[in-house]
């Protein structure tokens, strides 16, 4: 069966937060469920996986969940035998003895470095590049997720996007001046205080759902105490940290999602509703070109009205402008933003998804 590359190893080191494991967990499950692959997922921090997959037993070094064989990856872990495809997520560095075993295996395994998602154009030129090992007869390939042709596509499971006509119906229902339900998943550096004031003073009731961790800490610092809170037009409700599939369902139910990082950023797009992204901050503002590259793509075919309010809101939420002004304009243009988002989804849905692209890429690169 080696010729169909049945066996896949995915290695993940949790740098911080949940995005690294969030991506690897989705990819692992999809390879099993939609591509019939057998997947071992090696993760160095089981508690991060447990948070997004509560059925996992955080004390077991090996276990199977959703058809994925999950291993607690420790310095002492014996990783063998060598599998057909090896995914090194986000340059997490494979164990040296495993690399030596890979070099001694025939046929040679397909070795992929799965990169972070970026809309910057260099991702296209770097996608698929080969990097020969300096001393061993091995080649690693760089696989770049992306929004456009020539990249590795986006993680998208079958049926993760609701039919677009049902999304349009929800948008019309909202136009009747109902309460706007908002999820707030952000870093502590977001201008949360400004946003809450803008919600409270806005022209429409807002129900804001806040998960634990950085988002709730930021909200508690502004409003005091543990909540729930009520201020003017705004009610704020703390919610539990959800299993990943339940989090996705929450994004689909909300009218607007504030998301962050990489994985929730993409999920909010699949949810089909207007969203606002807080990008993971980098030294020397290196995150800003990445944010602008996404805005350029996302807004390329938008109406002038939608372009202006989306840019203003995303930039303000990333501390490049006033959130109060941005929110008033964004809220007023909600329907135009929602319509634009559905058109954007149509263009994304025309792409091959990342897991399918990866399966094809690996088959063709050995
Ligand atoms: O947690 P993050 O901030 O992760 C980040 C980014 O991936 C960033 O690019 C990376 O460099 C950094 O980590 C190290 O945000 P992200 O990417 O949105 O991941 C959050 C994950 O948590 C996502 O898979 C959704 C999941 N989640 C749940 O499963 N349940 C929940 O209740 C919530 C709030 C999130």
Boltz pocket constraint, residues with backbone or C-beta under 6 A from the ligand:
constraints:
  - pocket:
      binder: B
      contacts: [[A, 15], [A, 16], [A, 17], [A, 18], [A, 19], [A, 20], [A, 21], [A, 22], [A, 23], [A, 51], [A, 52], [A, 116], [A, 185], [A, 211], [A, 212], [A, 240], [A, 241], [A, 242], [A, 243], [A, 244], [A, 245], [A, 247], [A, 260], [A, 261], [A, 262], [A, 263], [A, 264], [A, 265], [A, 280]]
      max_distance: 6.0
